[in-house]
Each structure stands twice: as C-alpha cells, then as structure tokens.
Amino acid sequence: MHRAEYGEEADWSTAEYLLALIGDHIAAGNWLFAEVHKEQGVSNPEPEPIPRPNSNRETEPEPVREFATPEQIMQLLATVQGG
C-alpha cells in the first residue's frame, strides 16, 4: 500500500537519499580537482547528479544572474575610496 501511495519514492529511505547526496558531493569534489589541475583549453563536463525518485519532474529554470561590469566595479570602488 505504501508503494501504491508514494510510488518510486517508497523504495528510497533516508539512507539512500544520503548516499546519493554523498555520491554527488564526491563527484563534485573530483570535478573541481580536475578543473583546477586541467591543461589549458581542456573542458571537463560538470558531473550529473545521481537520479532520485521523481527526479524527472519539471523543475524551475535557474534564474539568470547579472554581474557588474568592470566599469561599474571601478565606479563603486572610487565611491567607496572617496574618489
């Protein structure tokens, strides 16, 4: 009955979710190490997270981040320094 109500999520306990999280973090750490020690011009793809139950659900897109231009940063620094 539990499986009928919760579907695939019923197969995963807290331990499985934690193991998947640990696996994702290890993969991310290995990727970061490889990024720092790679040859110039070589591209390493970011690791894919371990699929979770119902992970095929529609997710919200990540927000577009806006960064300051070098000119804006220089203007801010000049303002802060009193110049």
N, C-alpha and C positions, 0 to 999 in steps of 0.2 A: 504494500500500500504506500509506503514511504517513497519508493521509486516511482510509482504511478503519479504521486503528487508533485514530486520535485524533479523528476526526470533524471538526466545525466548528472546533475549536481548531487544527487543522493549517493553516487559512487565515490565522491571525494569527501574525506574527512578533513579536519583542520590540519592533520599531519601531512596529507597530500598537498594541500594548498601551501603549507610552509616549505615543503620540499621543492615545489615548483618555484616558489619565491627565491629560495636559496640558489637553485639552479640558474634562475635569471640573473641574480646578482653575481654569481661566479662568471657567467658568460660575459656580463658587462665589464667586470674587472679584467678579464682576459682580453676583451676587445680594447679597453683603454690602454692596457700594457702594450698591445700590438700597435695601437695608434701612435704611442709615444716613441716606440722603437722601430717604426717602419722606415723604409727608404723613401726619400722624397719622390713624390709623384705617384706612389702606390696608394691605392684606395682599398680600405677594408670595410666591407658592409657591416652595419650595426647588427648585432645578434637579434634574432626573432625571439620573443618571449615564448615560454612553454605554453601551449594551448590549454586553457582552462575550460571547464564545462560552460556551455553557453557563451563561449568567447566569440562566436560568430555573430552575436547580436550587433546591431548597428550602434556604433559609438559616435560620440560627438567629435567633430574635427577639432584639431588643436587650434587655438587662437593664433592669429598672425601677430608676431611680435615686431614692434617698431623699435629701431635703435637710433640713437642720436648720431648725427653726422659729426665728422671731425670739427667742422666749424662751430656747431652747437656746443661741443665739449670745450673748445677753446674759449668761446664766449662765456660759458659758465665758470671756467677756471679763472678768467680775467675778472669776472664779477666778484668771485669769492676772495681773490687776492687783492681786491681793491683797485684794480687797474682798469 
